[in-house]
Amino acid sequence: MTQTKLTACPECDLLLNPATPVVGDKARCPRCACLLQRPCKQSIERTFALSVAGLILIFPANLMPLVGIKMLGNSKDGTLWSGVAALFEEQLWGVAVLVCLFSILFPILNVILSLLISAHLYFNRPSRYLGHWMRWLQHLDEWAMLEIYLLGIIVACVKLASTSELIFGFGLYAFVALLIVTGMLATSLDKVLFWQRIGQLRK
């Protein structure tokens, strides 16, 4: 008697036969239309390259000035970390912690985990931590929200444009580039393929 391996939809738990879509196609759940798999060409190589680029961009995006304000001859630059520090000084502890986690810590961990996993798979280096890293990456992918912080920067710039002179720093360009890279990471990482390769390295 042959046994058929079934997979469960992560949204509605419907048992399905394993899908084998080709590059460019999508496999969706017939009940809830949840995206099950979207193969990406050279997913491991693309993820590895984008992770390296993201790691490089993290430093200027977090440490260099994003926007400078010049008013009445006085100027002041703002970075991601200075924004978090200002919220702490205003005793807005909850907001400061949320901004630090979702706009700084989680995106950094997301890039680092993507780099660690893709590097091990690219160079065929087994590790007992690969499964744990992959699970953490899947959870963090839902919490890294760089686009929310960028939206806040845009709103602040619109409000301040009429009262002061704004100077856009290199950190802002690095931040936008990091946002694009993390978005491409999310679409390039084929989770099914990564889990298959992790399983092969364990053998």
C-alpha positions in Angstrom: 0.0 0.0 0.0 1.5 3.3 -1.1 1.3 6.3 1.1 0.7 9.8 -0.4 2.4 12.7 1.3 0.0 15.5 1.8 0.6 19.1 2.8 -1.7 21.3 4.8 -2.7 24.8 3.7 -1.2 27.3 6.3 -4.5 29.3 6.3 -7.4 26.8 6.3 -5.6 23.5 7.0 -7.0 21.8 3.8 -5.0 18.7 3.0 -3.5 18.9 -0.5 -1.3 16.9 -2.8 2.2 18.6 -3.0 2.2 21.1 -5.8 5.0 21.3 -8.4 4.5 24.6 -10.2 7.2 25.8 -12.6 9.0 29.2 -12.5 6.5 31.9 -13.2 3.4 30.0 -12.0 1.7 30.1 -8.6 0.1 27.3 -6.5 -2.9 28.5 -4.5 -5.2 26.7 -2.1 -8.5 25.8 -3.9 -10.5 26.6 -0.8 -9.1 29.9 0.5 -6.8 31.0 -2.4 -3.8 31.3 -0.1 -0.5 31.4 -2.0 1.2 28.1 -1.3 4.2 28.3 -3.6 5.7 30.7 -6.2 8.9 29.3 -7.5 11.6 31.9 -8.3 14.4 31.4 -10.7 17.7 31.0 -8.9 16.1 31.7 -5.6 19.1 30.8 -3.4 21.5 32.8 -5.5 19.2 35.8 -5.6 18.5 35.7 -1.9 22.2 35.4 -1.1 23.1 38.4 -3.3 20.2 40.6 -2.0 21.1 39.7 1.6 24.7 40.9 1.1 23.4 44.1 -0.5 20.9 44.6 2.4 23.7 44.0 5.0 25.8 46.7 3.3 22.9 49.1 3.2 21.9 48.6 6.9 24.8 50.6 8.2 24.3 53.9 6.3 20.5 53.6 6.6 20.7 53.4 10.4 23.7 55.5 11.2 23.7 58.3 8.6 21.3 61.3 8.6 18.0 60.8 6.9 16.6 64.3 6.9 18.1 67.5 8.1 16.0 70.5 9.2 17.3 74.1 8.8 15.4 76.9 10.5 16.5 80.4 11.4 20.1 79.6 10.7 20.1 76.5 12.9 20.2 73.0 11.4 19.7 69.5 12.9 20.1 66.1 11.4 18.0 63.1 12.2 18.8 59.4 12.0 16.8 56.3 12.8 18.5 55.9 16.2 18.1 59.6 17.1 14.4 59.3 16.4 14.1 56.4 18.8 16.1 58.3 21.4 13.9 61.3 21.0 10.8 59.2 21.7 12.4 57.8 24.8 13.3 61.4 26.0 9.6 62.3 25.5 8.7 59.3 27.7 6.8 57.7 24.9 8.2 54.3 25.9 5.7 52.1 24.0 6.1 54.0 20.7 9.9 54.1 21.0 10.0 50.3 21.6 7.7 49.6 18.6 9.7 51.9 16.3 13.0 50.3 17.4 11.7 46.7 16.9 9.7 47.1 13.7 12.0 49.6 11.9 15.4 48.7 13.1 15.8 45.4 14.9 13.5 43.1 13.0 14.6 44.3 9.5 18.3 43.8 10.6 17.5 40.3 11.9 15.6 39.6 8.7 18.5 40.4 6.5 21.0 38.6 8.7 18.9 35.4 8.8 18.4 35.5 5.0 22.1 35.8 4.6 23.0 33.0 7.0 20.4 30.5 5.4 21.2 31.3 1.8 24.9 31.2 2.3 24.7 27.8 3.9 22.5 26.5 1.1 24.6 28.2 -1.7 27.9 26.7 -0.4 26.2 23.4 0.7 27.2 23.8 4.3 24.9 21.9 6.7 24.1 23.3 10.1 21.9 22.1 12.8 20.5 25.6 13.2 19.2 26.0 9.6 15.7 24.8 10.5 15.5 27.2 13.5 16.8 30.1 11.4 14.2 29.4 8.7 11.4 29.3 11.2 12.5 32.6 12.8 12.8 34.2 9.3 9.2 33.2 8.5 7.9 34.8 11.7 10.0 37.9 11.4 8.9 38.4 7.8 5.5 39.5 9.1 6.9 42.1 11.5 9.7 43.9 9.6 7.9 47.1 8.6 10.3 49.5 7.0 7.6 50.9 4.8 5.7 52.2 7.8 8.7 54.2 9.0 9.2 55.6 5.5 5.5 56.7 5.4 6.1 58.5 8.7 9.2 60.3 7.2 7.1 61.4 4.2 4.3 62.7 6.4 6.8 64.6 8.5 8.5 66.1 5.5 5.2 67.3 4.0 4.3 69.0 7.3 7.7 70.7 7.8 8.3 71.7 4.2 6.3 75.0 4.6 8.0 76.1 7.8 11.7 75.0 7.3 14.3 74.0 4.8 14.7 70.3 4.4 18.0 68.6 3.6 17.8 65.0 2.5 20.8 63.0 3.7 22.5 60.0 2.3 20.9 57.8 5.0 17.5 58.4 3.4 18.7 57.1 0.0 20.2 54.1 1.7 17.0 53.6 3.7 14.9 53.6 0.5 17.3 51.2 -1.2 17.2 48.9 1.8 13.4 49.0 1.6 13.5 48.0 -2.0 16.1 45.2 -1.3 14.0 43.8 1.6 10.9 43.8 -0.7 12.8 41.9 -3.3 14.1 39.5 -0.7 10.5 38.6 0.3 9.6 37.8 -3.3 12.8 36.0 -4.2 12.9 33.6 -1.3 11.2 30.3 -2.3 10.3 28.9 1.1 9.4 25.4 -0.3 12.7 25.2 -2.1 14.7 26.4 1.0 13.0 23.8 3.2 13.7 21.1 0.6 17.4 22.0 0.5 17.6 22.2 4.3 16.2 18.7 4.4 18.7 17.5 1.9 21.6 18.9 3.8 20.4 17.1 7.0 20.7 13.7 5.3 
